[in-house]
Amino acid sequence: MWYSVESKDRPALIDAESSAKYVYVRRNIREEECTDEMTGEKETFYVFEEQKIPKDVWSVFQQGLMNSERIADVEEVITEILGGGTV
C-alpha cells in the first residue's frame, strides 16, 4: 500500500540500506518549497509516495516490477503494429 511522505532530503527510488527489515520503494517524487513562518526563509522539501516491502519478499516484488515493465513494452509494440507505426 502506498502512503504519502515528506522529507528534507531527496530520497532514493529504492532504499534497501536504511532498514534491516524493509526495502523502501518510492514514486512520484516532487520538490516543493515553503516559507518558514518563524524565520521567513524558504525551505525545500520532497513529497512522494512510498511502500515498505519486507526484505524476505523483496525478490518476489522486484520480479513483479520487471514483469510489469515487460508487459508495458509488449503493449507499446502491439499498439505501434496495429496503428501502422514502425518498430
PyMOL CGO cylinders between C-alpha atoms (Angstrom):
from pymol import cmd
from pymol.cgo import CYLINDER

trace = [
    CYLINDER, 0.00, 0.00, 0.00, 1.35, 3.42, -0.99, 0.3, 1, 1, 1, 1, 1, 1,
    CYLINDER, 1.35, 3.42, -0.99, 1.39, 6.21, 1.57, 0.3, 1, 1, 1, 1, 1, 1,
    CYLINDER, 1.39, 6.21, 1.57, 2.46, 9.88, 1.35, 0.3, 1, 1, 1, 1, 1, 1,
    CYLINDER, 2.46, 9.88, 1.35, 5.74, 11.04, 2.85, 0.3, 1, 1, 1, 1, 1, 1,
    CYLINDER, 5.74, 11.04, 2.85, 7.70, 14.29, 3.13, 0.3, 1, 1, 1, 1, 1, 1,
    CYLINDER, 7.70, 14.29, 3.13, 11.46, 14.63, 3.56, 0.3, 1, 1, 1, 1, 1, 1,
    CYLINDER, 11.46, 14.63, 3.56, 14.05, 17.41, 3.62, 0.3, 1, 1, 1, 1, 1, 1,
    CYLINDER, 14.05, 17.41, 3.62, 16.46, 15.10, 1.76, 0.3, 1, 1, 1, 1, 1, 1,
    CYLINDER, 16.46, 15.10, 1.76, 15.86, 13.85, -1.77, 0.3, 1, 1, 1, 1, 1, 1,
    CYLINDER, 15.86, 13.85, -1.77, 15.04, 10.14, -1.40, 0.3, 1, 1, 1, 1, 1, 1,
    CYLINDER, 15.04, 10.14, -1.40, 16.38, 7.28, -3.49, 0.3, 1, 1, 1, 1, 1, 1,
    CYLINDER, 16.38, 7.28, -3.49, 13.78, 5.47, -5.59, 0.3, 1, 1, 1, 1, 1, 1,
    CYLINDER, 13.78, 5.47, -5.59, 14.75, 2.20, -3.91, 0.3, 1, 1, 1, 1, 1, 1,
    CYLINDER, 14.75, 2.20, -3.91, 16.32, 2.13, -0.46, 0.3, 1, 1, 1, 1, 1, 1,
    CYLINDER, 16.32, 2.13, -0.46, 17.46, -1.29, 0.73, 0.3, 1, 1, 1, 1, 1, 1,
    CYLINDER, 17.46, -1.29, 0.73, 20.08, 0.03, 3.17, 0.3, 1, 1, 1, 1, 1, 1,
    CYLINDER, 20.08, 0.03, 3.17, 18.40, 2.20, 5.82, 0.3, 1, 1, 1, 1, 1, 1,
    CYLINDER, 18.40, 2.20, 5.82, 16.36, -0.60, 7.42, 0.3, 1, 1, 1, 1, 1, 1,
    CYLINDER, 16.36, -0.60, 7.42, 17.23, -4.14, 8.44, 0.3, 1, 1, 1, 1, 1, 1,
    CYLINDER, 17.23, -4.14, 8.44, 13.65, -5.32, 7.86, 0.3, 1, 1, 1, 1, 1, 1,
    CYLINDER, 13.65, -5.32, 7.86, 12.30, -3.36, 4.89, 0.3, 1, 1, 1, 1, 1, 1,
    CYLINDER, 12.30, -3.36, 4.89, 13.09, -2.13, 1.39, 0.3, 1, 1, 1, 1, 1, 1,
    CYLINDER, 13.09, -2.13, 1.39, 11.52, 1.27, 0.71, 0.3, 1, 1, 1, 1, 1, 1,
    CYLINDER, 11.52, 1.27, 0.71, 10.17, 1.85, -2.79, 0.3, 1, 1, 1, 1, 1, 1,
    CYLINDER, 10.17, 1.85, -2.79, 9.30, 5.42, -3.77, 0.3, 1, 1, 1, 1, 1, 1,
    CYLINDER, 9.30, 5.42, -3.77, 7.49, 7.08, -6.67, 0.3, 1, 1, 1, 1, 1, 1,
    CYLINDER, 7.49, 7.08, -6.67, 6.10, 10.43, -7.78, 0.3, 1, 1, 1, 1, 1, 1,
    CYLINDER, 6.10, 10.43, -7.78, 8.89, 12.39, -6.09, 0.3, 1, 1, 1, 1, 1, 1,
    CYLINDER, 8.89, 12.39, -6.09, 8.41, 16.13, -6.40, 0.3, 1, 1, 1, 1, 1, 1,
    CYLINDER, 8.41, 16.13, -6.40, 10.29, 19.07, -4.98, 0.3, 1, 1, 1, 1, 1, 1,
    CYLINDER, 10.29, 19.07, -4.98, 8.32, 21.74, -3.14, 0.3, 1, 1, 1, 1, 1, 1,
    CYLINDER, 8.32, 21.74, -3.14, 9.20, 24.99, -1.45, 0.3, 1, 1, 1, 1, 1, 1,
    CYLINDER, 9.20, 24.99, -1.45, 7.67, 26.64, 1.58, 0.3, 1, 1, 1, 1, 1, 1,
    CYLINDER, 7.67, 26.64, 1.58, 8.49, 29.64, 3.73, 0.3, 1, 1, 1, 1, 1, 1,
    CYLINDER, 8.49, 29.64, 3.73, 9.31, 29.11, 7.38, 0.3, 1, 1, 1, 1, 1, 1,
    CYLINDER, 9.31, 29.11, 7.38, 6.82, 31.26, 9.31, 0.3, 1, 1, 1, 1, 1, 1,
    CYLINDER, 6.82, 31.26, 9.31, 9.29, 31.98, 12.11, 0.3, 1, 1, 1, 1, 1, 1,
    CYLINDER, 9.29, 31.98, 12.11, 12.37, 32.92, 10.08, 0.3, 1, 1, 1, 1, 1, 1,
    CYLINDER, 12.37, 32.92, 10.08, 10.86, 33.83, 6.72, 0.3, 1, 1, 1, 1, 1, 1,
    CYLINDER, 10.86, 33.83, 6.72, 13.44, 31.64, 4.99, 0.3, 1, 1, 1, 1, 1, 1,
    CYLINDER, 13.44, 31.64, 4.99, 12.47, 29.42, 2.06, 0.3, 1, 1, 1, 1, 1, 1,
    CYLINDER, 12.47, 29.42, 2.06, 12.89, 25.71, 2.62, 0.3, 1, 1, 1, 1, 1, 1,
    CYLINDER, 12.89, 25.71, 2.62, 12.94, 22.93, 0.04, 0.3, 1, 1, 1, 1, 1, 1,
    CYLINDER, 12.94, 22.93, 0.04, 11.42, 19.57, 0.80, 0.3, 1, 1, 1, 1, 1, 1,
    CYLINDER, 11.42, 19.57, 0.80, 10.34, 16.49, -1.14, 0.3, 1, 1, 1, 1, 1, 1,
    CYLINDER, 10.34, 16.49, -1.14, 6.88, 14.95, -1.25, 0.3, 1, 1, 1, 1, 1, 1,
    CYLINDER, 6.88, 14.95, -1.25, 6.47, 11.41, -2.53, 0.3, 1, 1, 1, 1, 1, 1,
    CYLINDER, 6.47, 11.41, -2.53, 4.65, 8.10, -2.21, 0.3, 1, 1, 1, 1, 1, 1,
    CYLINDER, 4.65, 8.10, -2.21, 6.36, 5.20, -0.51, 0.3, 1, 1, 1, 1, 1, 1,
    CYLINDER, 6.36, 5.20, -0.51, 5.87, 1.49, 0.15, 0.3, 1, 1, 1, 1, 1, 1,
    CYLINDER, 5.87, 1.49, 0.15, 7.61, -0.69, 2.72, 0.3, 1, 1, 1, 1, 1, 1,
    CYLINDER, 7.61, -0.69, 2.72, 8.37, -4.14, 1.35, 0.3, 1, 1, 1, 1, 1, 1,
    CYLINDER, 8.37, -4.14, 1.35, 9.65, -6.77, 3.81, 0.3, 1, 1, 1, 1, 1, 1,
    CYLINDER, 9.65, -6.77, 3.81, 13.13, -7.86, 2.75, 0.3, 1, 1, 1, 1, 1, 1,
    CYLINDER, 13.13, -7.86, 2.75, 12.16, -11.53, 2.76, 0.3, 1, 1, 1, 1, 1, 1,
    CYLINDER, 12.16, -11.53, 2.76, 9.64, -10.93, -0.08, 0.3, 1, 1, 1, 1, 1, 1,
    CYLINDER, 9.64, -10.93, -0.08, 11.58, -8.23, -1.91, 0.3, 1, 1, 1, 1, 1, 1,
    CYLINDER, 11.58, -8.23, -1.91, 12.79, -10.58, -4.66, 0.3, 1, 1, 1, 1, 1, 1,
    CYLINDER, 12.79, -10.58, -4.66, 9.18, -11.55, -5.47, 0.3, 1, 1, 1, 1, 1, 1,
    CYLINDER, 9.18, -11.55, -5.47, 8.11, -7.90, -5.56, 0.3, 1, 1, 1, 1, 1, 1,
    CYLINDER, 8.11, -7.90, -5.56, 11.11, -7.00, -7.73, 0.3, 1, 1, 1, 1, 1, 1,
    CYLINDER, 11.11, -7.00, -7.73, 10.22, -9.75, -10.22, 0.3, 1, 1, 1, 1, 1, 1,
    CYLINDER, 10.22, -9.75, -10.22, 6.68, -8.38, -10.39, 0.3, 1, 1, 1, 1, 1, 1,
    CYLINDER, 6.68, -8.38, -10.39, 8.04, -4.91, -11.22, 0.3, 1, 1, 1, 1, 1, 1,
    CYLINDER, 8.04, -4.91, -11.22, 10.19, -6.33, -14.01, 0.3, 1, 1, 1, 1, 1, 1,
    CYLINDER, 10.19, -6.33, -14.01, 7.23, -8.28, -15.42, 0.3, 1, 1, 1, 1, 1, 1,
    CYLINDER, 7.23, -8.28, -15.42, 5.09, -5.12, -15.40, 0.3, 1, 1, 1, 1, 1, 1,
    CYLINDER, 5.09, -5.12, -15.40, 7.76, -3.25, -17.36, 0.3, 1, 1, 1, 1, 1, 1,
    CYLINDER, 7.76, -3.25, -17.36, 7.97, -6.09, -19.92, 0.3, 1, 1, 1, 1, 1, 1,
    CYLINDER, 7.97, -6.09, -19.92, 4.19, -6.14, -20.35, 0.3, 1, 1, 1, 1, 1, 1,
    CYLINDER, 4.19, -6.14, -20.35, 4.17, -2.37, -20.90, 0.3, 1, 1, 1, 1, 1, 1,
    CYLINDER, 4.17, -2.37, -20.90, 6.89, -2.75, -23.57, 0.3, 1, 1, 1, 1, 1, 1,
    CYLINDER, 6.89, -2.75, -23.57, 4.91, -5.50, -25.35, 0.3, 1, 1, 1, 1, 1, 1,
    CYLINDER, 4.91, -5.50, -25.35, 1.72, -3.41, -25.23, 0.3, 1, 1, 1, 1, 1, 1,
    CYLINDER, 1.72, -3.41, -25.23, 3.58, -0.47, -26.76, 0.3, 1, 1, 1, 1, 1, 1,
    CYLINDER, 3.58, -0.47, -26.76, 4.91, -2.60, -29.64, 0.3, 1, 1, 1, 1, 1, 1,
    CYLINDER, 4.91, -2.60, -29.64, 1.46, -4.10, -30.30, 0.3, 1, 1, 1, 1, 1, 1,
    CYLINDER, 1.46, -4.10, -30.30, -0.06, -0.61, -30.36, 0.3, 1, 1, 1, 1, 1, 1,
    CYLINDER, -0.06, -0.61, -30.36, 2.55, 0.55, -32.87, 0.3, 1, 1, 1, 1, 1, 1,
    CYLINDER, 2.55, 0.55, -32.87, 1.97, -2.52, -35.07, 0.3, 1, 1, 1, 1, 1, 1,
    CYLINDER, 1.97, -2.52, -35.07, -1.81, -2.16, -35.01, 0.3, 1, 1, 1, 1, 1, 1,
    CYLINDER, -1.81, -2.16, -35.01, -1.58, 1.58, -35.55, 0.3, 1, 1, 1, 1, 1, 1,
    CYLINDER, -1.58, 1.58, -35.55, 0.63, 1.16, -38.62, 0.3, 1, 1, 1, 1, 1, 1,
    CYLINDER, 0.63, 1.16, -38.62, 3.70, 2.63, -36.97, 0.3, 1, 1, 1, 1, 1, 1,
    CYLINDER, 3.70, 2.63, -36.97, 7.17, 1.24, -37.47, 0.3, 1, 1, 1, 1, 1, 1,
    CYLINDER, 7.17, 1.24, -37.47, 9.04, -0.67, -34.83, 0.3, 1, 1, 1, 1, 1, 1,
]
cmd.load_cgo(trace, "trace")
